[in-house]
Amino acid sequence: MNRREFMKLSTLSAAAGLFGCGTTGVAKKNDDQIWAALFHMGTNMWSDQPVSSWGPYKGDQLSLVCQSDHVRFDEKVWRALTDRMVKVGMNMVIIDLGEAIKYPSHPELWVNGSWEIDRFRKELARLRAMGLEPIPKMNFSAAHDVWLKKYERMLSTKTYYQVCADLIHDVYEIFDHPRFLHLGYDEETVAHQRKYKFCVVRQGDLWWHDFLWFVKETEKTGMRPWIWSDYVWHHPDLFYKRMPKSVLQSNWYYGSEFDVEALKAKGKEKSIPYVKAYEDLDKAGFDQVPTGSNWSYDTNFAGTVAHCRKVCSPERLKGFMMAPWFFTLPEWEKKNLEAIDQVGAVINEKAQA
């Protein structure tokens, strides 16, 4: 089940502290907790089928996830979202980069509309001046790396490692040595690529070899690696045996019910590992930034915060992330603003307590 299908099933009721060495991170508000949102500049991450047409979400047709030769991003909408984030008291924006910027080391990855680095750095400066800490995200999962163009078909080769190392270093410098790098690394299965033209999946020791390589390359710069935690749902023994505690975890669950017994009673047993992972990760000693979304339920983010405050240790609960999964385009501005306001409501509730 992929992220979007999970959201759909939920809709139908069928289914940081100071760690890292950043030099330009802004001071965090709200008791030093991270209050973050993930927004997309790049979008070539969900399909290698070329885009034929794209527009607002209608039923089961979401054609804009297809691969495009141009950046699908609206700066006016971006400004409105980041302005609203500051207004409600948020302090971090995670930028899904993909093909959106002109990586200095690899011009072959640029597309029409990729931002010049000088322009992008000015935007980073604007965000920091507003009180938002910008954090880079580059997804290196084989299910979400269409933005790597020809290199997505070169996984685990010498060329692939060199290109990825170059890109990590590029982002480290462009972001002025940020505290974190979100590596993505979610949903690397055949099922998640069943509609792709080309499918590739790393399994077993190769998955771990490459993942730990990314961790090492990231930590060499001084950034702390950050990932989606869904690997733990299906491989808990391997995860807890081999996952470094240095990797910041973002488990995600976008349903409306957080009680395990209630999920059983409603026939939603498949969702139980997603919910239990928050507590299990905490017991295993991992730092977390749990992630909610307004894709399926407007109550999910508040529910995520309430649940995780019950089952996670305060010292390991580094904050929370909102991931709307709506693109930064006019058609989805309202949904993205609603997501931000849902975070703001939780922050305000905590301030009033």
C-alpha positions as CSV (number, residue, x, y, z in Angstrom):
1,M,0.0,0.0,0.0
2,N,1.5,3.4,-0.9
3,R,1.0,6.6,0.9
4,R,-1.7,7.9,-1.4
5,E,-3.6,4.6,-1.4
6,F,-3.4,4.6,2.4
7,M,-4.9,8.1,2.5
8,K,-7.7,7.0,0.2
9,L,-8.4,3.9,2.3
10,S,-8.6,6.0,5.4
11,T,-11.0,8.4,3.7
12,L,-13.2,5.5,2.8
13,S,-12.9,3.9,6.2
14,A,-11.6,0.8,4.6
15,A,-8.6,0.3,5.8
16,A,15.6,19.8,17.2
17,G,16.6,19.7,20.5
18,L,20.2,20.7,19.7
19,F,21.4,17.7,17.8
20,G,23.4,18.2,14.7
21,C,25.9,20.9,13.8
22,G,24.0,23.5,11.7
23,T,25.5,26.9,11.6
24,T,22.6,28.9,10.4
25,G,19.5,27.3,12.0
26,V,17.1,29.7,13.6
27,A,16.1,29.5,17.2
28,K,13.0,27.4,17.7
29,K,9.9,28.6,19.5
30,N,7.3,26.7,21.5
31,D,9.5,25.0,24.1
32,D,12.2,24.1,21.5
33,Q,9.8,21.7,19.8
34,I,9.8,21.5,16.0
35,W,6.6,22.5,14.4
36,A,7.2,21.8,10.7
37,A,5.4,21.5,7.4
38,L,6.6,19.6,4.3
39,F,5.9,21.4,1.1
40,H,7.0,20.5,-2.5
41,M,9.1,22.5,-4.9
42,G,10.1,19.5,-6.9
43,T,7.4,16.9,-7.9
44,N,9.1,14.2,-10.0
45,M,8.9,11.7,-7.2
46,W,5.8,9.5,-7.7
47,S,5.8,8.3,-11.3
48,D,8.1,7.8,-14.3
49,Q,5.2,8.1,-16.7
50,P,5.4,11.3,-18.6
51,V,2.7,13.9,-17.8
52,S,0.0,14.4,-20.5
53,S,-2.3,16.7,-18.5
54,W,-2.6,17.8,-15.0
55,G,-5.1,19.7,-12.8
56,P,-7.0,19.6,-9.6
57,Y,-7.5,16.3,-7.9
58,K,-10.7,14.6,-9.2
59,G,-11.7,11.2,-7.9
60,D,-9.1,8.6,-8.7
61,Q,-7.3,10.7,-11.3
62,L,-4.3,12.5,-10.0
63,S,-2.3,12.9,-13.2
64,L,0.0,15.6,-11.9
65,V,2.1,13.0,-10.1
66,C,3.4,12.0,-13.5
67,Q,6.9,13.0,-14.5
68,S,7.2,16.5,-16.0
69,D,10.0,18.3,-17.9
70,H,9.2,21.5,-16.0
71,V,8.9,22.6,-12.4
72,R,5.4,22.6,-11.1
73,F,5.5,25.2,-8.3
74,D,3.9,28.6,-7.7
75,E,6.0,31.1,-5.8
76,K,3.0,33.2,-4.9
77,V,1.3,30.3,-3.2
78,W,4.6,29.4,-1.5
79,R,4.8,32.9,-0.1
80,A,1.2,32.7,1.2
81,L,2.0,29.3,2.9
82,T,5.2,30.4,4.5
83,D,3.7,33.6,5.7
84,R,0.8,31.7,7.3
85,M,3.3,29.3,9.0
86,V,4.9,32.2,10.8
87,K,1.6,33.6,11.8
88,V,0.4,30.5,13.5
89,G,3.7,29.9,15.3
90,M,5.5,27.2,13.2
91,N,9.2,27.3,13.0
92,M,10.5,24.8,10.3
93,V,9.7,24.2,6.6
94,I,11.0,21.0,5.0
95,I,11.5,21.7,1.3
96,D,11.0,18.7,-1.0
97,L,13.6,19.6,-3.6
98,G,13.6,17.0,-6.4
99,E,14.2,18.7,-9.7
100,A,13.4,22.2,-8.5
101,I,16.9,23.7,-8.1
102,K,20.0,23.7,-10.3
103,Y,22.3,21.4,-8.5
104,P,25.8,22.8,-9.3
105,S,27.4,19.4,-9.6
106,H,24.9,17.9,-12.0
107,P,23.3,20.2,-14.6
108,E,21.9,17.2,-16.3
109,L,19.3,17.0,-13.6
110,W,17.9,20.4,-14.3
111,V,14.5,20.9,-15.9
112,N,12.7,23.9,-17.3
113,G,12.1,26.3,-14.4
114,S,14.7,24.9,-12.0
115,W,15.8,27.7,-9.8
116,E,19.2,29.3,-10.0
117,I,21.1,28.8,-6.8
118,D,21.5,32.5,-6.0
119,R,17.7,33.0,-6.3
120,F,17.1,30.0,-4.1
121,R,19.6,31.1,-1.4
122,K,17.8,34.5,-1.3
123,E,14.6,32.6,-0.5
124,L,16.3,30.6,2.2
125,A,17.5,33.9,3.7
126,R,13.9,35.3,3.6
127,L,12.7,32.2,5.4
128,R,15.3,32.4,8.1
129,A,14.6,36.1,8.6
130,M,10.9,35.2,9.2
131,G,11.8,32.7,11.8
132,L,11.4,29.5,9.7
133,E,14.3,27.0,9.6
134,P,14.6,25.6,6.1
135,I,15.5,21.9,5.9
136,P,16.3,20.1,2.6
137,K,14.6,16.9,1.6
138,M,15.8,14.7,-1.3
139,N,14.1,11.4,-1.6
140,F,16.5,8.5,-2.4
141,S,13.9,5.8,-2.2
142,A,13.8,3.8,-5.5
143,A,10.1,4.4,-5.5
144,H,10.5,8.2,-5.4
145,D,13.7,9.1,-7.3
146,V,12.5,9.9,-10.8
147,W,14.1,13.3,-10.3
148,L,17.4,11.6,-10.6
149,K,16.7,11.0,-14.3
150,K,19.0,8.4,-15.8
151,Y,20.7,7.7,-12.4
152,E,17.5,6.2,-11.0
153,R,18.3,3.2,-13.2
154,M,21.8,3.0,-11.8
155,L,21.1,2.1,-8.2
156,S,24.0,0.7,-6.2
157,T,26.6,1.4,-8.8
158,K,29.8,3.4,-8.5
159,T,28.2,6.2,-10.6
160,Y,25.1,6.3,-8.5
161,Y,27.0,6.6,-5.3
162,Q,29.2,9.4,-6.7
163,V,26.2,11.4,-8.0
164,C,24.3,11.1,-4.7
165,A,27.4,12.1,-2.7
166,D,27.7,15.1,-5.0
167,L,24.1,16.1,-4.4
168,I,24.3,15.7,-0.7
169,H,27.3,18.0,-0.6
170,D,25.6,20.5,-2.9
171,V,22.6,20.8,-0.6
172,Y,24.8,21.0,2.5
173,E,26.5,24.1,1.0
174,I,23.4,25.6,-0.6
175,F,21.5,25.5,2.7
176,D,24.5,26.9,4.6
177,H,25.1,23.7,6.7
178,P,21.6,22.8,7.9
179,R,21.0,20.6,10.9
180,F,19.2,17.9,9.0
181,L,18.8,16.3,5.6
182,H,15.6,14.4,5.1
183,L,16.5,11.3,2.9
184,G,13.0,10.1,2.4
185,Y,13.7,6.4,1.9
186,D,10.1,5.2,2.1
187,E,7.9,2.8,0.2
188,E,10.6,1.0,-1.7
189,T,8.6,-2.0,-2.8
190,V,7.3,-3.5,-6.1
191,A,3.7,-2.6,-5.2
192,H,4.6,1.1,-5.0
193,Q,6.0,1.0,-8.5
194,R,3.4,-1.2,-10.2
195,K,2.4,1.6,-12.5
196,Y,5.9,2.6,-13.3
197,K,7.6,1.9,-16.7
198,F,10.7,0.7,-14.8
199,C,10.7,-0.9,-11.4
200,V,13.7,-1.5,-9.1
201,V,13.8,-2.5,-5.5
202,R,16.7,-3.0,-3.1
203,Q,16.1,-5.8,-0.6
204,G,17.8,-7.4,2.3
205,D,21.5,-6.6,2.8
206,L,21.6,-4.3,-0.3
207,W,18.8,-2.1,1.0
208,W,20.7,-1.8,4.3
209,H,24.1,-1.3,2.6
210,D,22.8,1.6,0.5
211,F,20.8,3.1,3.4
212,L,23.7,3.1,5.7
213,W,25.9,4.6,3.0
214,F,23.5,7.5,2.8
215,V,23.6,7.9,6.6
216,K,27.4,8.0,6.5
217,E,27.5,10.5,3.6
218,T,25.0,12.7,5.4
219,E,26.8,12.6,8.7
220,K,30.1,13.3,7.1
221,T,28.8,16.8,6.4
222,G,27.5,17.4,9.9
223,M,23.9,17.1,8.9
224,R,21.7,14.6,10.8
225,P,19.9,12.1,8.6
226,W,16.1,12.1,8.8
227,I,13.8,9.5,7.2
228,W,10.3,8.2,6.9
229,S,10.0,5.2,9.3
230,D,7.6,2.9,7.3
231,Y,10.3,0.2,6.8
232,V,9.7,-0.7,10.5
233,W,6.1,-1.7,9.8
234,H,7.1,-4.7,7.7
235,H,10.6,-5.5,9.0
236,P,10.6,-4.6,12.7
237,D,13.3,-7.1,13.8
238,L,15.8,-5.9,11.1
239,F,14.9,-2.2,11.7
240,Y,15.5,-2.3,15.5
241,K,18.7,-4.4,15.0
242,R,20.3,-2.3,12.3
243,M,18.9,1.2,12.3
244,P,21.4,3.7,13.9
245,K,20.0,5.8,16.7
246,S,21.5,8.8,15.1
247,V,18.8,8.7,12.4
248,L,15.8,11.0,13.2
249,Q,12.5,9.1,12.6
250,S,9.2,10.3,11.1
251,N,6.6,7.6,11.4
252,W,3.4,8.6,9.6
253,Y,-0.2,7.6,10.0
254,Y,-3.1,9.6,8.5
255,G,-6.1,7.9,9.9
256,S,-8.6,9.2,12.5
257,E,-8.5,6.4,15.1
258,F,-5.4,5.9,17.3
259,D,-6.8,3.3,19.8
260,V,-5.5,-0.2,18.9
261,E,-8.6,-1.9,20.3
262,A,-10.9,0.4,18.4
263,L,-9.0,-0.3,15.2
264,K,-9.4,-4.1,15.8
265,A,-13.2,-3.6,16.5
266,K,-13.6,-1.7,13.2
267,G,-11.7,-4.3,11.2
268,K,-8.7,-2.0,10.6
269,E,-6.0,-4.3,11.8
270,K,-3.7,-3.3,8.9
271,S,-3.4,0.2,10.5
272,I,-2.2,-1.1,13.9
273,P,1.5,-1.3,13.0
274,Y,1.4,2.3,11.8
275,V,0.0,3.5,15.1
276,K,2.1,1.2,17.3
277,A,5.3,2.3,15.6
278,Y,5.2,5.6,17.6
279,E,5.4,3.9,20.9
280,D,7.7,1.1,19.7
281,L,10.2,3.6,18.3
282,D,10.2,5.5,21.5
283,K,10.8,2.4,23.6
284,A,13.7,1.4,21.3
285,G,15.3,4.8,22.0
286,F,14.8,6.7,18.7
287,D,14.2,10.4,18.4
288,Q,11.0,11.2,16.6
289,V,9.2,13.9,14.7
290,P,5.8,12.2,14.2
291,T,3.9,13.2,11.0
292,G,0.3,13.9,10.4
293,S,-1.7,15.1,7.4
294,N,-5.0,16.6,6.4
295,W,-5.2,14.5,3.2
296,S,-7.8,12.2,4.7
297,Y,-9.0,13.6,8.0
298,D,-8.8,17.2,9.3
299,T,-8.6,15.7,12.8
300,N,-5.5,13.6,12.1
301,F,-2.8,16.1,13.1
302,A,-4.3,17.0,16.4
303,G,-4.9,13.3,17.0
304,T,-1.3,12.5,16.2
305,V,0.0,15.1,18.6
306,A,-2.3,13.9,21.4
307,H,-1.4,10.2,20.9
308,C,2.3,10.8,20.7
309,R,2.4,12.9,23.8
310,K,0.8,10.0,25.6
311,V,3.1,7.2,24.3
312,C,6.4,9.0,23.6
313,S,9.1,10.2,26.1
314,P,9.3,14.0,26.1
315,E,13.1,13.9,25.7
316,R,12.8,11.8,22.4
317,L,9.8,13.6,21.0
318,K,11.5,16.4,19.1
319,G,8.4,17.9,17.5
320,F,5.8,17.3,14.8
321,M,5.5,17.6,11.1
322,M,2.4,18.3,8.9
323,A,2.6,16.7,5.5
324,P,-0.4,17.8,3.4
325,W,0.8,16.1,0.2
326,F,-0.9,18.7,-1.9
327,F,1.3,20.4,-4.4
328,T,2.4,24.1,-4.1
329,L,0.0,25.3,-6.7
330,P,-3.1,27.5,-6.7
331,E,-5.5,24.5,-7.0
332,W,-4.3,23.3,-3.6
333,E,-3.6,26.5,-1.8
334,K,-6.7,26.3,0.3
335,K,-6.0,22.7,1.4
336,N,-2.4,23.6,2.3
337,L,-3.5,26.7,4.3
338,E,-6.0,24.5,6.1
339,A,-3.2,22.1,7.0
340,I,-1.1,25.0,8.5
341,D,-4.1,26.2,10.5
342,Q,-4.6,22.8,11.9
343,V,-1.0,22.9,13.2
344,G,-1.6,26.4,14.5
345,A,-4.7,25.3,16.4
346,V,-2.6,22.7,18.3
347,I,0.1,25.2,19.0
348,N,-2.4,27.7,20.3
349,E,-4.1,25.1,22.4
350,K,-0.8,24.2,24.0
351,A,-0.1,27.9,24.7
352,Q,-3.5,28.3,26.3
353,A,-3.0,25.3,28.6
